[in-house]
Amino acid sequence: MKIIPFTIPVSGEQWVIVQEDRELHFYPHLHQHPEVQLTWVREGHGNLLVGEQVHQFEADEVFLIGANQPHLFNSDPVYFEPKSNLSIHALTVFFDPDKLGETLLQIPELAGIGLLLQQFDRGIKIGDQIKERVIELMLQIQHAAKIMRIALFLELLEVFNRETTPFFLSQQTHFTISELEGQRMSTVFQFLLSHYAEDLSLEKVAELIHLSPPAFCRYFKRHTRKTFTVFLNEIRINAASRMLKEAPEKSVADIAYSTGFNNIPHFNRTFKRVNGQRPKDWRKGKI
């Protein structure tokens, strides 16, 4: 799925690449690259789009994104407000799995790593069981050089093997969409992530990529395996979930209306379908 090819900035020939970002917001475009990406969100929050799935992300969470997976850390709208004093801070480790296969995987003792990486092709959210050790190793890799960096990286791969119940970020592992179609989907995704709270009609969104509503519905379902309505409602529920946790003074009804729902019973049903709990029960468990 060719969205925006993204070249990892490096100086010289490096196999394990470390990048630290301190910006006003995350890179605002859906993109992909051949490197596997391990990102620790030190500061920031918003929606993470990986493949066809949308997830919330918060500070102090770690995500492993597979090679060539289209993805976007979309900072919440408040980050883009003119008077915002918010910023993001992230540490990312990149590595090319093809180069890994050409070198270290030829060593018999490391053969299991290839199967491990295949298992994580869909991307995972690093669980609490190993997160602390993963972060510790990422920081050590950042400041290590040459052979020591490779040694720490191998230990990091071994820690991944302890992830017994991975939370997958996407249902898809291979993307066969053309570059033109990928650009179309990027346009739709970014529009929905920015305007989910508005009264969005199917006609308005279909017009973005010059399709009729019936053609758009078929197109969207073919590339995301979801209907447009289901996908949009999942984005809205992610936003509502954050508000329920961070704004206890707001009523459930106020939050429903402010995230694009105009029917409270429908909001309650959709919220339970996505999160497994009613909004009030979910809020009690988070505050």
HUCORKA-V652510 format. One record per residue. N is the residue number from 1. RES is the residue in one letter. PHI is phi in whole degrees, -180 to 180 (none if undefined). BURIAL is b if it has 9 or more other ideal C-beta (glycine too) atoms within 8 Angstrom, else e. D_CENTER is the distance of its C-alpha to the mean C-alpha in Angstrom with 1 decimal. Layout:
n=N res=RES phi=PHI burial=BURIAL d_center=D_CENTER
n=N res=RES phi=PHI burial=BURIAL d_center=D_CENTER
//
This chain:
n=1 res=M phi=none burial=b d_center=15.6
n=2 res=K phi=-87 burial=e d_center=16.7
n=3 res=I phi=-97 burial=b d_center=14.7
n=4 res=I phi=-126 burial=e d_center=15.5
n=5 res=P phi=-59 burial=e d_center=16.8
n=6 res=F phi=-127 burial=e d_center=15.8
n=7 res=T phi=-97 burial=e d_center=18.4
n=8 res=I phi=-72 burial=b d_center=17.7
n=9 res=P phi=-73 burial=e d_center=20.6
n=10 res=V phi=-139 burial=e d_center=23.0
n=11 res=S phi=-116 burial=e d_center=26.7
n=12 res=G phi=81 burial=e d_center=28.7
n=13 res=E phi=-90 burial=e d_center=27.9
n=14 res=Q phi=-130 burial=e d_center=25.2
n=15 res=W phi=-98 burial=e d_center=23.5
n=16 res=V phi=-104 burial=b d_center=21.2
n=17 res=I phi=-112 burial=b d_center=19.7
n=18 res=V phi=-117 burial=b d_center=18.7
n=19 res=Q phi=-135 burial=b d_center=17.4
n=20 res=E phi=-112 burial=b d_center=17.5
n=21 res=D phi=-119 burial=b d_center=16.4
n=22 res=R phi=-129 burial=e d_center=18.2
n=23 res=E phi=-139 burial=e d_center=17.8
n=24 res=L phi=-73 burial=e d_center=18.2
n=25 res=H phi=-160 burial=b d_center=14.6
n=26 res=F phi=-73 burial=b d_center=11.5
n=27 res=Y phi=-53 burial=e d_center=12.2
n=28 res=P phi=-90 burial=e d_center=12.3
n=29 res=H phi=-128 burial=b d_center=12.2
n=30 res=L phi=-64 burial=b d_center=10.2
n=31 res=H phi=-151 burial=b d_center=11.3
n=32 res=Q phi=-151 burial=b d_center=11.8
n=33 res=H phi=-158 burial=b d_center=14.2
n=34 res=P phi=-72 burial=e d_center=16.2
n=35 res=E phi=-82 burial=b d_center=15.3
n=36 res=V phi=-71 burial=b d_center=13.1
n=37 res=Q phi=-123 burial=b d_center=10.9
n=38 res=L phi=-116 burial=b d_center=11.1
n=39 res=T phi=-119 burial=b d_center=9.9
n=40 res=W phi=-102 burial=b d_center=11.7
n=41 res=V phi=-82 burial=b d_center=11.1
n=42 res=R phi=-80 burial=b d_center=14.8
n=43 res=E phi=-142 burial=e d_center=15.0
n=44 res=G phi=126 burial=b d_center=12.9
n=45 res=H phi=-156 burial=b d_center=11.1
n=46 res=G phi=164 burial=b d_center=9.4
n=47 res=N phi=-114 burial=b d_center=6.7
n=48 res=L phi=-107 burial=b d_center=3.0
n=49 res=L phi=-102 burial=b d_center=4.1
n=50 res=V phi=-130 burial=b d_center=4.6
n=51 res=G phi=62 burial=b d_center=8.4
n=52 res=E phi=-109 burial=b d_center=9.9
n=53 res=Q phi=-110 burial=b d_center=7.8
n=54 res=V phi=-118 burial=b d_center=6.6
n=55 res=H phi=-133 burial=b d_center=6.1
n=56 res=Q phi=-76 burial=b d_center=7.8
n=57 res=F phi=-131 burial=b d_center=7.5
n=58 res=E phi=-128 burial=e d_center=11.0
n=59 res=A phi=-63 burial=e d_center=13.2
n=60 res=D phi=70 burial=e d_center=14.1
n=61 res=E phi=-112 burial=b d_center=11.0
n=62 res=V phi=-127 burial=b d_center=10.2
n=63 res=F phi=-131 burial=b d_center=7.5
n=64 res=L phi=-107 burial=b d_center=9.0
n=65 res=I phi=-111 burial=b d_center=7.7
n=66 res=G phi=-68 burial=b d_center=10.8
n=67 res=A phi=-61 burial=b d_center=13.3
n=68 res=N phi=62 burial=b d_center=13.1
n=69 res=Q phi=-81 burial=b d_center=9.8
n=70 res=P phi=-61 burial=b d_center=9.1
n=71 res=H phi=-153 burial=b d_center=5.8
n=72 res=L phi=-159 burial=b d_center=5.9
n=73 res=F phi=-86 burial=b d_center=5.7
n=74 res=N phi=-97 burial=b d_center=8.2
n=75 res=S phi=-63 burial=b d_center=10.9
n=76 res=D phi=-59 burial=b d_center=13.1
n=77 res=P phi=-54 burial=e d_center=16.2
n=78 res=V phi=-61 burial=e d_center=18.4
n=79 res=Y phi=-68 burial=b d_center=17.3
n=80 res=F phi=-101 burial=e d_center=18.8
n=81 res=E phi=-72 burial=e d_center=22.1
n=82 res=P phi=-55 burial=e d_center=25.1
n=83 res=K phi=-100 burial=e d_center=26.3
n=84 res=S phi=-67 burial=b d_center=23.0
n=85 res=N phi=-111 burial=e d_center=23.5
n=86 res=L phi=-82 burial=b d_center=19.9
n=87 res=S phi=-153 burial=b d_center=18.1
n=88 res=I phi=-121 burial=b d_center=15.1
n=89 res=H phi=-145 burial=b d_center=15.6
n=90 res=A phi=-142 burial=b d_center=13.4
n=91 res=L phi=-120 burial=b d_center=14.7
n=92 res=T phi=-129 burial=b d_center=13.4
n=93 res=V phi=-113 burial=b d_center=15.3
n=94 res=F phi=-112 burial=b d_center=15.4
n=95 res=F phi=-153 burial=b d_center=17.8
n=96 res=D phi=-93 burial=b d_center=19.1
n=97 res=P phi=-65 burial=b d_center=19.5
n=98 res=D phi=-67 burial=e d_center=22.4
n=99 res=K phi=-67 burial=b d_center=24.3
n=100 res=L phi=-62 burial=b d_center=23.8
n=101 res=G phi=-67 burial=e d_center=25.4
n=102 res=E phi=-75 burial=e d_center=28.2
n=103 res=T phi=-120 burial=e d_center=29.2
n=104 res=L phi=-67 burial=e d_center=28.4
n=105 res=L phi=-71 burial=b d_center=27.8
n=106 res=Q phi=-76 burial=e d_center=31.5
n=107 res=I phi=-81 burial=e d_center=32.5
n=108 res=P phi=-54 burial=e d_center=33.3
n=109 res=E phi=-66 burial=e d_center=32.0
n=110 res=L phi=-106 burial=b d_center=28.5
n=111 res=A phi=-59 burial=b d_center=28.4
n=112 res=G phi=-67 burial=e d_center=26.1
n=113 res=I phi=-66 burial=b d_center=23.3
n=114 res=G phi=-60 burial=b d_center=22.9
n=115 res=L phi=-65 burial=e d_center=22.6
n=116 res=L phi=-62 burial=b d_center=20.0
n=117 res=L phi=-67 burial=b d_center=17.7
n=118 res=Q phi=-63 burial=e d_center=18.4
n=119 res=Q phi=-62 burial=e d_center=17.4
n=120 res=F phi=-97 burial=b d_center=13.9
n=121 res=D phi=-56 burial=b d_center=13.5
n=122 res=R phi=-81 burial=b d_center=10.9
n=123 res=G phi=82 burial=b d_center=8.7
n=124 res=I phi=-140 burial=b d_center=9.2
n=125 res=K phi=-91 burial=b d_center=8.8
n=126 res=I phi=-68 burial=b d_center=12.1
n=127 res=G phi=-78 burial=b d_center=14.7
n=128 res=D phi=-62 burial=e d_center=17.4
n=129 res=Q phi=-60 burial=e d_center=20.0
n=130 res=I phi=-122 burial=b d_center=19.0
n=131 res=K phi=-58 burial=b d_center=16.7
n=132 res=E phi=-60 burial=e d_center=19.7
n=133 res=R phi=-71 burial=e d_center=21.1
n=134 res=V phi=-61 burial=b d_center=17.9
n=135 res=I phi=-63 burial=b d_center=17.8
n=136 res=E phi=-59 burial=e d_center=21.6
n=137 res=L phi=-70 burial=b d_center=21.5
n=138 res=M phi=-60 burial=b d_center=18.9
n=139 res=L phi=-66 burial=b d_center=21.3
n=140 res=Q phi=-68 burial=b d_center=24.2
n=141 res=I phi=-62 burial=b d_center=22.8
n=142 res=Q phi=-56 burial=b d_center=22.3
n=143 res=H phi=-105 burial=e d_center=26.0
n=144 res=A phi=-91 burial=b d_center=27.4
n=145 res=A phi=-134 burial=e d_center=29.1
n=146 res=K phi=50 burial=e d_center=30.0
n=147 res=I phi=-61 burial=e d_center=31.0
n=148 res=M phi=-64 burial=e d_center=29.7
n=149 res=R phi=-63 burial=b d_center=26.2
n=150 res=I phi=-67 burial=b d_center=26.3
n=151 res=A phi=-62 burial=e d_center=27.8
n=152 res=L phi=-67 burial=b d_center=25.1
n=153 res=F phi=-64 burial=b d_center=22.4
n=154 res=L phi=-63 burial=b d_center=24.3
n=155 res=E phi=-65 burial=b d_center=24.4
n=156 res=L phi=-61 burial=b d_center=20.7
n=157 res=L phi=-62 burial=b d_center=20.5
n=158 res=E phi=-65 burial=e d_center=23.1
n=159 res=V phi=-65 burial=b d_center=21.2
n=160 res=F phi=-56 burial=b d_center=18.3
n=161 res=N phi=-65 burial=e d_center=21.1
n=162 res=R phi=-87 burial=e d_center=21.7
n=163 res=E phi=-75 burial=b d_center=18.5
n=164 res=T phi=-82 burial=e d_center=20.6
n=165 res=T phi=-130 burial=e d_center=18.3
n=166 res=P phi=-65 burial=b d_center=14.8
n=167 res=F phi=-97 burial=e d_center=12.0
n=168 res=F phi=-78 burial=e d_center=10.4
n=169 res=L phi=-87 burial=b d_center=6.9
n=170 res=S phi=-146 burial=b d_center=8.9
n=171 res=Q phi=-91 burial=e d_center=12.7
n=172 res=Q phi=-107 burial=b d_center=13.4
n=173 res=T phi=-114 burial=e d_center=14.2
n=174 res=H phi=-123 burial=e d_center=16.3
n=175 res=F phi=-119 burial=b d_center=16.0
n=176 res=T phi=-112 burial=e d_center=19.4
n=177 res=I phi=-74 burial=b d_center=19.0
n=178 res=S phi=-75 burial=e d_center=21.2
n=179 res=E phi=-64 burial=e d_center=20.3
n=180 res=L phi=-62 burial=e d_center=21.9
n=181 res=E phi=-66 burial=b d_center=20.0
n=182 res=G phi=-63 burial=b d_center=16.7
n=183 res=Q phi=-66 burial=b d_center=17.8
n=184 res=R phi=-63 burial=b d_center=18.9
n=185 res=M phi=-65 burial=b d_center=15.6
n=186 res=S phi=-60 burial=b d_center=13.9
n=187 res=T phi=-60 burial=b d_center=16.7
n=188 res=V phi=-67 burial=b d_center=16.2
n=189 res=F phi=-58 burial=b d_center=12.5
n=190 res=Q phi=-69 burial=b d_center=13.0
n=191 res=F phi=-65 burial=b d_center=16.3
n=192 res=L phi=-66 burial=b d_center=15.0
n=193 res=L phi=-66 burial=b d_center=12.4
n=194 res=S phi=-92 burial=e d_center=15.4
n=195 res=H phi=-124 burial=e d_center=18.2
n=196 res=Y phi=-59 burial=b d_center=17.2
n=197 res=A phi=-79 burial=e d_center=20.0
n=198 res=E phi=-86 burial=e d_center=22.6
n=199 res=D phi=-81 burial=e d_center=24.8
n=200 res=L phi=-94 burial=b d_center=23.2
n=201 res=S phi=-94 burial=e d_center=25.4
n=202 res=L phi=-60 burial=b d_center=24.6
n=203 res=E phi=-61 burial=e d_center=27.2
n=204 res=K phi=-65 burial=e d_center=25.6
n=205 res=V phi=-72 burial=b d_center=22.2
n=206 res=A phi=-62 burial=b d_center=24.0
n=207 res=E phi=-65 burial=e d_center=26.2
n=208 res=L phi=-57 burial=b d_center=23.3
n=209 res=I phi=-117 burial=b d_center=23.4
n=210 res=H phi=60 burial=e d_center=27.1
n=211 res=L phi=-123 burial=b d_center=27.1
n=212 res=S phi=-73 burial=e d_center=29.2
n=213 res=P phi=-54 burial=b d_center=27.5
n=214 res=P phi=-63 burial=e d_center=28.5
n=215 res=A phi=-66 burial=b d_center=27.3
n=216 res=F phi=-64 burial=b d_center=24.0
n=217 res=C phi=-60 burial=b d_center=23.5
n=218 res=R phi=-65 burial=e d_center=24.4
n=219 res=Y phi=-62 burial=b d_center=22.2
n=220 res=F phi=-66 burial=b d_center=19.0
n=221 res=K phi=-66 burial=b d_center=19.8
n=222 res=R phi=-65 burial=e d_center=20.5
n=223 res=H phi=-96 burial=b d_center=17.2
n=224 res=T phi=-120 burial=b d_center=14.8
n=225 res=R phi=63 burial=e d_center=17.3
n=226 res=K phi=-138 burial=b d_center=17.2
n=227 res=T phi=-76 burial=e d_center=19.5
n=228 res=F phi=-58 burial=b d_center=18.8
n=229 res=T phi=-65 burial=e d_center=19.9
n=230 res=V phi=-63 burial=e d_center=17.7
n=231 res=F phi=-63 burial=b d_center=14.5
n=232 res=L phi=-62 burial=b d_center=15.8
n=233 res=N phi=-66 burial=b d_center=16.9
n=234 res=E phi=-67 burial=b d_center=13.7
n=235 res=I phi=-63 burial=b d_center=12.3
n=236 res=R phi=-65 burial=b d_center=15.7
n=237 res=I phi=-68 burial=b d_center=15.7
n=238 res=N phi=-59 burial=b d_center=12.5
n=239 res=A phi=-66 burial=b d_center=14.5
n=240 res=A phi=-65 burial=b d_center=17.6
n=241 res=S phi=-61 burial=b d_center=16.4
n=242 res=R phi=-66 burial=b d_center=15.8
n=243 res=M phi=-64 burial=b d_center=19.2
n=244 res=L phi=-60 burial=b d_center=20.9
n=245 res=K phi=-82 burial=b d_center=20.1
n=246 res=E phi=-94 burial=e d_center=20.7
n=247 res=A phi=-129 burial=e d_center=23.5
n=248 res=P phi=-64 burial=e d_center=26.0
n=249 res=E phi=-75 burial=e d_center=28.7
n=250 res=K phi=-88 burial=e d_center=27.2
n=251 res=S phi=-75 burial=e d_center=28.3
n=252 res=V phi=-60 burial=b d_center=26.2
n=253 res=A phi=-63 burial=e d_center=27.9
n=254 res=D phi=-61 burial=e d_center=27.1
n=255 res=I phi=-68 burial=b d_center=23.4
n=256 res=A phi=-60 burial=b d_center=23.5
n=257 res=Y phi=-67 burial=e d_center=25.3
n=258 res=S phi=-76 burial=b d_center=23.2
n=259 res=T phi=-109 burial=b d_center=20.0
n=260 res=G phi=105 burial=b d_center=21.8
n=261 res=F phi=-88 burial=b d_center=23.7
n=262 res=N phi=-120 burial=e d_center=27.4
n=263 res=N phi=-144 burial=e d_center=28.5
n=264 res=I phi=-65 burial=b d_center=28.2
n=265 res=P phi=-58 burial=e d_center=29.0
n=266 res=H phi=-65 burial=e d_center=26.3
n=267 res=F phi=-59 burial=b d_center=23.7
n=268 res=N phi=-62 burial=b d_center=24.9
n=269 res=R phi=-66 burial=e d_center=24.7
n=270 res=T phi=-67 burial=b d_center=21.2
n=271 res=F phi=-61 burial=b d_center=20.0
n=272 res=K phi=-67 burial=b d_center=21.7
n=273 res=R phi=-64 burial=e d_center=20.4
n=274 res=V phi=-80 burial=b d_center=16.7
n=275 res=N phi=-105 burial=b d_center=17.3
n=276 res=G phi=80 burial=e d_center=20.6
n=277 res=Q phi=-143 burial=b d_center=22.6
n=278 res=R phi=-71 burial=e d_center=24.5
n=279 res=P phi=-54 burial=b d_center=23.2
n=280 res=K phi=-64 burial=e d_center=26.2
n=281 res=D phi=-68 burial=e d_center=25.8
n=282 res=W phi=-62 burial=b d_center=22.1
n=283 res=R phi=-62 burial=b d_center=23.1
n=284 res=K phi=-61 burial=e d_center=25.9
n=285 res=G phi=-78 burial=e d_center=23.8
n=286 res=K phi=-107 burial=e d_center=21.5
n=287 res=I phi=-95 burial=e d_center=24.3
//
